Amino acid sequence: MISIQINEAEVKKLCRQQIIALVREVDAEYVFWDSNELKKRTCMSWNTIQNTFFYDPRFIKRKVGSKWYFPVKETREFLSVWLLEQ
């Protein structure tokens, strides 16, 4: 019979590191979000977004045709600051 011992703490550490790396990779794929992605990332409805921070002059956004686009890096930074202010 073969017996294998696994250091559970080390396995969890390796899994966390891999998950963090994959999340960073996925986030790096986006240059900007559209309104659907913004709603998904904030867990807010479009009306709530408009009623809370959409018209804040610090919130960077661009309308191209009929769609709104939001630069990922700046949007993340703004949302972090905005949430702390609430």
N, C-alpha and C positions, 0 to 999 in steps of 0.2 A: 504494500500500500504506500502511496505517495502522500506526504503531508507538506503543505505549503503554508507558511506564515506570512501574513501581509501586515505591514505597519499601516494601520487604518488612518492615522493622522497624516502620514506622508502621502497616501493616496488622495485624501481630501485636499491637501495642499496642492498637489499636482493638478487635480481636477479644477480647482479654483483658478489657478494660473492659466490653464488652457481656456477656460470659459472667458476670463478677462481678455485674453488675446483675441479670441473669436469676436467678442463684442466690439472691441476696438477696430477690428478689421471691417466689420459690418458698418459701423458708424463712419469709418473713413470713406466708404463708398459714396456717401451722400455729400454733395456740395451744397444743395439747398433742399428744403422741404416744400411741398405744396400744402394747401389748406387741409387736405385729408391727413397727411402725415403729421401736421401740427396738432390736429385734433387728437390723433392717436397718441402722440408723444406727451401731450399735456393731460390726457384723459378729460378733456373738456369739450362741450358742444361748441359749434360755431358761434351761436348766440352768446354763450358765456365768454368766449374769447373776445368777442367784440365789445361786450359790456365791461370787461375787466381791464385788459391791457392792449388791445389791438390799436387803439388810438393814442397810446402813450408815444410821445415824440421820440423816445429812445428806442422804440421797437422798430427795427429795420425791416422793411418789406418792399416788394416791387410787384407791380401788376403788369403782366405781360399778356396782352390780349384780354381775355376775360378771367385769367387765373392769377391768383396771388402766389408769390414765391418768397421764401424766407431763408436767408443764408444760415446754414446749420450752426457754425461756430458762434456767430454773433447772437443768434436766437437762443442758443443754450446759455450763453453768458447773461443775456438780458433776463431770461426766465429765472435763473438762479438769484439774481439781484432782486427782481420783482417779488419773488416768493418770500425772500427774507424781509422785505419791506411790509409785507402784509401782516 
